[in-house]
Amino acid sequence: MQWLSLLGPVVVAMALLILPGLVIALAARQRGFAALAMAAPLSISAMAVAALASGLLGTGWSWMALAAAAALI
């Protein structure tokens, strides 16, 4: 496998790790490096909240659950 063929999955994984948390950080009025530094931990927190809430509600985990958790946080 060539390294170039991994570029797409790596970009998607990075976007999924950074974007939800970056939206939360920007909503909390963080700017610049502070928002970017908080993005990954906030994304992981949103994923954890979505997974726990989905389990309690009896629904399956989905990207919509992640979007709802990010909106609520």
C-alpha positions as CSV (number, residue, x, y, z in Angstrom):
1,M,0.0,0.0,0.0
2,Q,1.3,3.4,-0.9
3,W,1.3,6.2,1.6
4,L,-0.6,8.5,-0.7
5,S,-3.6,6.1,-0.6
6,L,-3.9,6.7,3.1
7,L,-4.2,10.5,2.7
8,G,-8.0,10.4,2.4
9,P,-8.8,8.3,5.5
10,V,-6.3,10.3,7.5
11,V,-7.9,13.6,6.5
12,V,-11.4,12.2,7.3
13,A,-10.1,11.0,10.7
14,M,-8.5,14.3,11.5
15,A,-11.7,16.2,10.5
16,L,-13.8,14.0,12.8
17,L,-11.4,14.5,15.6
18,I,-11.0,18.3,15.3
19,L,-14.2,19.8,13.8
20,P,-16.9,19.0,16.5
21,G,-14.6,20.3,19.2
22,L,-13.6,23.3,17.2
23,V,-17.2,24.2,16.8
24,I,-17.7,23.9,20.6
25,A,-14.6,25.9,21.3
26,L,-15.6,28.7,18.9
27,A,-19.1,28.7,20.5
28,A,-17.4,29.2,23.8
29,R,-15.7,32.3,22.3
30,Q,-12.2,30.8,22.2
31,R,-10.1,32.0,19.4
32,G,-6.9,31.1,17.6
33,F,-4.5,28.6,19.2
34,A,-6.7,28.2,22.3
35,A,-9.6,27.0,20.2
36,L,-7.5,24.6,18.2
37,A,-5.8,23.2,21.4
38,M,-9.2,22.6,23.0
39,A,-10.7,21.0,19.8
40,A,-9.6,17.4,20.2
41,P,-10.4,17.0,24.0
42,L,-13.8,18.6,23.4
43,S,-14.5,16.3,20.4
44,I,-13.7,13.2,22.5
45,S,-15.9,14.6,25.3
46,A,-18.8,15.1,22.9
47,M,-18.3,11.5,21.5
48,A,-18.4,10.2,25.1
49,V,-21.6,12.1,26.0
50,A,-23.2,10.9,22.7
51,A,-22.3,7.3,23.4
52,L,-23.6,7.4,27.0
53,A,-26.8,9.2,26.1
54,S,-27.4,6.8,23.2
55,G,-27.1,3.9,25.6
56,L,-29.4,5.4,28.1
57,L,-32.0,6.3,25.5
58,G,-31.8,2.8,23.9
59,T,-30.9,4.1,20.5
60,G,-27.8,3.2,18.5
61,W,-24.8,5.5,18.4
62,S,-24.7,7.5,15.2
63,W,-23.1,10.7,13.8
64,M,-26.5,12.4,14.5
65,A,-26.1,11.6,18.2
66,L,-22.6,13.2,18.1
67,A,-24.0,16.3,16.4
68,A,-26.8,16.5,19.0
69,A,-24.3,16.1,21.9
70,A,-22.0,18.8,20.4
71,A,-25.0,21.1,20.0
72,L,-26.0,20.5,23.7
73,I,-22.5,21.0,25.0
